[in-house]
Structures are given as C-alpha cells and as structure tokens.
Amino acid sequence: MPVEMTVYMLRCADGSFYVGSTKQDMEARLWEHNNLPLDGYTARRRPVTLVFMETYERITDAIARERQIKGWSRRKKEALIALNEEALPALSRRGHLVSKE
C-alpha cells in the first residue's frame, strides 16, 4: 500500500520560505512548525503559513521534488506558489544569466 507524502512550502514571518515534506496530516505538521519548542529554521521565524503543497504516492518522488524546489530561486518559488507554471522555465538560474555586454 503506497504511503502518501506531502511536499510543502511555508512563508515565514520574516518573508523567507521553508520547503519540507511529511507523511503527517498537513494541518498537524503546520501546527508543529508554529507551536513545538524545536530548534529549527521555522522556530526562529514564527508564525509560518502554508503557501503551497503537493501530494505524492511515492516517497522517492516527494523527496526528489522537495530537493528540486529547495534549489530554486525565490522568484521561481513565488511563481510556483502563484501556480504560474508557464513562468517556471524562464525563472531557472540558467535562464537568468546576465549578459556582460
């Protein structure tokens, strides 16, 4: 039986983004980010709000997607949050090389 896994992005109080994945119910995981006394990225940037999530049936797919999104620029993450999929290729790091002309 496949285990459902969610890849998610949070907007932190300082405006930064946190990307993670979980097998938990997303509402419960969000509560943990905002309330548990854990020493981690979001603990110092509360409150956090859920701005994006995708669900995968295979853990390997979710982990690969989490790593992919973590490597993206802020502008590309914002396009994903806005569901502006057509903008994503143009926002890749390779697509934003500045010409020295």
C-alpha positions in Angstrom: 0.0 0.0 0.0 1.5 3.4 -1.0 2.3 5.9 1.7 1.1 9.4 0.8 3.7 12.1 1.3 3.2 15.9 1.1 5.8 18.4 -0.2 5.0 21.8 1.2 6.2 25.4 1.4 5.8 27.8 4.3 6.1 31.5 4.3 7.9 32.6 7.5 7.3 35.8 9.5 10.5 37.2 8.1 9.3 36.6 4.5 11.6 33.7 3.8 10.4 30.3 2.6 10.7 26.9 4.2 10.4 23.8 2.0 9.7 20.4 3.6 8.0 17.1 3.3 5.9 15.0 5.6 3.8 11.8 5.9 1.7 13.6 8.6 -1.6 15.3 8.1 -0.6 18.8 6.8 -2.7 20.7 9.4 -0.9 18.8 12.2 2.5 19.4 10.7 1.8 23.2 10.3 0.7 23.2 14.0 4.0 21.7 14.9 6.0 24.3 13.0 4.2 27.0 14.8 4.0 25.6 18.3 6.6 22.9 19.2 9.7 24.0 21.1 12.1 22.6 18.5 15.3 24.3 17.4 15.0 24.6 13.7 14.6 27.1 10.9 10.9 27.9 11.4 11.2 28.1 15.2 13.0 31.4 14.9 10.7 32.7 12.2 7.2 32.2 13.5 4.4 32.4 12.7 4.6 30.4 9.5 1.8 30.0 6.9 1.2 27.2 4.4 1.5 28.7 0.9 1.9 25.6 -1.3 1.6 21.8 -1.1 1.7 18.8 -3.5 0.9 15.2 -2.6 2.8 12.2 -3.9 2.1 8.4 -3.6 5.8 7.5 -3.7 8.3 8.8 -1.0 11.1 8.9 -3.6 9.1 11.2 -5.8 8.3 13.6 -2.9 11.9 13.7 -1.7 13.1 14.5 -5.3 10.5 17.3 -5.6 11.4 18.7 -2.2 15.1 18.9 -3.2 14.2 20.4 -6.6 12.2 23.2 -5.0 14.8 23.9 -2.3 17.3 24.6 -5.1 15.0 27.2 -6.8 15.4 31.0 -6.6 12.9 33.0 -4.6 11.3 34.3 -7.8 10.7 30.7 -9.0 9.2 29.6 -5.7 6.9 32.6 -5.9 5.8 31.6 -9.4 5.1 28.1 -8.1 3.0 29.5 -5.2 1.1 31.6 -7.7 0.6 28.4 -9.8 2.2 30.3 -12.7 3.7 27.1 -14.3 4.4 28.7 -17.6 6.9 31.1 -16.0 8.9 28.4 -14.3 11.3 27.6 -17.1 12.2 31.2 -17.7 13.0 31.6 -14.0 15.6 28.9 -13.8 19.1 30.0 -12.8 20.4 29.2 -16.2 17.6 31.4 -17.7 18.7 34.4 -15.6 22.3 34.7 -16.6 23.1 38.3 -17.0 24.8 39.3 -20.2 28.1 41.2 -19.8 27.6 43.2 -23.0 
